[in-house]
């Protein structure tokens, strides 16, 4: 390229480049200012099947230990035994160590009622390891026993519906 | 200044009996210190914050916006943090040179503020060799940078220092050659004299005086960017090759001083450009009140010079870094010859162009400048339209 062609090209390309960058200068930034300046909480924008921190709805936990057996790293510990007097299954311990959990989702798949499920909560930072051990059973509770026919307890119906929807979403995931 | 010193040393003054020169020198020092601490440091700091914001917006980011309103106090946070950091001097380094190098760099840039005219009265010292003084003291920066590079005893630092020295020495030539046409036109080296030779209207500025001063302006601006180690000429600090160049081994306050000089230098570039080519503090004669006039002049000068700081930030966000050979080619094969042509052509222009035609050319050049700006915003509009943005994607407000 000739001497003057070089000059012309430099000037023209810099002019063009500056106009491109200026057009970006007046556009809205893409940055999401997590965590405090977001229009809606990030948790609310996540999909239903997002694998966040585990949670258990003790009202519909049957105490079947399927999740404990499924867990590949044994972060779930459940103690369930039959009460000799009432013959009902009692849950005395349901611990999930969030520090160990690797969010694989294998525990929530075999759960018959959708009691153990992932939430969309992902902010798990804490000051000590002990506080990351989530103890769901504070006092021994009676395990849920599925009824023949539809559920009638009005307090349990919405929880069970949510759990079944969670399970149904597993089943439906491959159909798309 | 003179009046004040006479009042101080005169009969009944607090310094009566003290030699005049001593008081004058002390007064100069005090004024210099006031200028540095009240104006230079905050301007350099705010420039660092603004550069990050401007840069971020061009890259579709937000930038620092947490410390103070819109992150305005970010520079204070950074400065305080750096001051509190440990000042490490490597054992293999030359302690003495390593320690004083940053101060030399800062002196080289702060000394220029002595002659920068912020208004008809607002100048520390209106030297009769003002512009020559500026080219001379900015040469001190080379010594500091080279000293830092050598004393660090580190190959990256040394390479960065040598590159910087080569670059600054080379680019001083086109910069100085682009100052000469203005000196020819005004017949003075004094900063105030150069400004007084221009008017408030754009067609009275030397930028639009003739095609040659127009070209000289761009050569000077590019050369000044290169002297200030700014992108696209930031080879001495090319982080992909040299880590941080000559300031690799520096930490804490000394590291901060290099960046103070870099960002403060941006404003100096803007101020020199404004003085030489853009009519400096010239304002229309709207009032006889000297205080109001001084404020107007200061604001005019500050806005004009800060506009060029913004341009430098914008260039930094646009252009990639050049190679070393490209840097030298640009200087010696393109800018120096064109600058010499400008100088000679301006001399010829002054002798052969009659006064009437002179005015016509100035108006035509101003029209050309306006046409370039219109064309530019036409291109910006084209790019915005081509991006097929919705209304919500535009965000003209800088506040976010």
Boltz contact constraints between the chains, C-beta under 6 A:
constraints:
  - contact:
      token1: [A, 17]
      token2: [B, 318]
      max_distance: 6.0
  - contact:
      token1: [A, 18]
      token2: [B, 318]
      max_distance: 6.0
  - contact:
      token1: [A, 19]
      token2: [B, 376]
      max_distance: 6.0
  - contact:
      token1: [A, 19]
      token2: [B, 379]
      max_distance: 6.0
  - contact:
      token1: [A, 19]
      token2: [B, 380]
      max_distance: 6.0
  - contact:
      token1: [A, 20]
      token2: [B, 383]
      max_distance: 6.0
  - contact:
      token1: [A, 21]
      token2: [B, 58]
      max_distance: 6.0
  - contact:
      token1: [A, 21]
      token2: [B, 317]
      max_distance: 6.0
  - contact:
      token1: [A, 21]
      token2: [B, 318]
      max_distance: 6.0
  - contact:
      token1: [A, 22]
      token2: [B, 380]
      max_distance: 6.0
  - contact:
      token1: [A, 23]
      token2: [B, 380]
      max_distance: 6.0
  - contact:
      token1: [A, 23]
      token2: [B, 383]
      max_distance: 6.0
  - contact:
      token1: [A, 23]
      token2: [B, 384]
      max_distance: 6.0
  - contact:
      token1: [A, 24]
      token2: [B, 58]
      max_distance: 6.0
  - contact:
      token1: [A, 25]
      token2: [B, 57]
      max_distance: 6.0
  - contact:
      token1: [A, 25]
      token2: [B, 58]
      max_distance: 6.0
  - contact:
      token1: [A, 26]
      token2: [B, 396]
      max_distance: 6.0
  - contact:
      token1: [A, 27]
      token2: [B, 393]
      max_distance: 6.0
  - contact:
      token1: [A, 28]
      token2: [B, 393]
      max_distance: 6.0
  - contact:
      token1: [A, 28]
      token2: [B, 395]
      max_distance: 6.0
  - contact:
      token1: [A, 29]
      token2: [B, 60]
      max_distance: 6.0
  - contact:
      token1: [A, 29]
      token2: [B, 61]
      max_distance: 6.0
  - contact:
      token1: [A, 29]
      token2: [B, 62]
      max_distance: 6.0
  - contact:
      token1: [A, 30]
      token2: [B, 60]
      max_distance: 6.0
  - contact:
      token1: [A, 31]
      token2: [B, 61]
      max_distance: 6.0
  - contact:
      token1: [A, 31]
      token2: [B, 62]
      max_distance: 6.0
